[in-house]
Amino acid sequence: MQAKKRVYVAGHNGMVGAALVRQLQQQDNIELVLRSHGELDLTRQDQVEAFFNGQALDEVYLAAAKVGGIHANHVYPAEFIYQNLMIECNVIHAAHRANVQKLLLLGSSCIYPKHAEQPMSEDALLTGALEPTNEPYAIAKIAGIKLCESYNRQYGRDYRSVMPTNLYGPHDNFHPENSHVIPALLRRVHEAKINQVETVTIWGSGQAKREFMFVDDMARACIFVMTLTHEAYGSVTQPMLSHINVGTGSDYSIRTLAMLLCEIIGYSGCLLFDSSKPDGAPRKLLDVSRLNALGWQAQMDLPSGIRETYRWYLEHEERLRRSGR
């Protein structure tokens, strides 16, 4: 009887990690290895080294990260660059030392320059200045990509990187200030409806455009990329470019997104856009032609994904409030 692959999902309690677990659990040949933050602090090199030395892992999905929206990135830049750098350095190096041959790093579309040509292709990396509001986080994610590239070049590892667009879905952080745009707006609009508040104020002009993808689509894409043959993965990456964009290929203005949320939630109040607050990058749309050429495309449209996310939020609202999320 063939032994199961031992697969470690770092960050399994987060939105992306939980989606990866949901998808990987459907495969009979996989034994999942999971550790909570309380059991394993990925910013601690000694703990990470000890964990990898005792596990005999076959694959790693590195979904653990400190994440947040414009407000959180602006207020906590030191935490965003330090924690993400430490997590990536510790996990990737420990995986190598423990002879784990396959690893997948989840990055972010913010790695690309603020004024990159749209849609943003993989080779736009390091061709211009980053968006200042999330530069520390972006630099940490770029470092993760280069770590994977470097271990591949020097040691022959198969460490891959995927760059997702803006993600949303079950297990997201719904904090009204420190989360990303969809969960933050969803909660604020929902609470305005419940409390009969007549207006909801939104940061920025509403004109900035963003691409959004349901998190289970992202999880399926990660598994797809991880299972590609070395030749197929290499065929869509240049020798010094070992990451692949993952997105839907479509984007929406923040104003359009907010109106869609109001429609789904059933809020009939007014939306006010505070243009004195930053918009962030004017547009962030990924070029996903390389991944599409390999045979993968996103399945969930935005209205359906938001409805599914809102259903999950309503089911877990009280727990999220108690936990500060």
Secondary structure, DSSP 8 states (H G I E B T S, - for coil): ----EEEEEETTTSHHHHHHHHHHTT-TTEEEE---TTT--TT-HHHHHHHHHTT--SEEEE-------HHHHHH-HHHHHHHHHHHHHHHHHHHHHTT--EEEEE--GGGS-TT--SSB-GGGTTSS---GGGHHHHHHHHHHHHHHHHHHHHH--EEEEEEE-EEE-TT----TTTS-HHHHHHHHHHHHHHTT-SEEEEES-S--EE-EEEHHHHHHHHHHHHHS-HHHHHHTS-TT--EEEE--S--EEHHHHHHHHHHHHT--SEEEEETTS---SSEE-B--HHHHHTT------HHHHHHHHHHHHHHHHHHHHHHT-
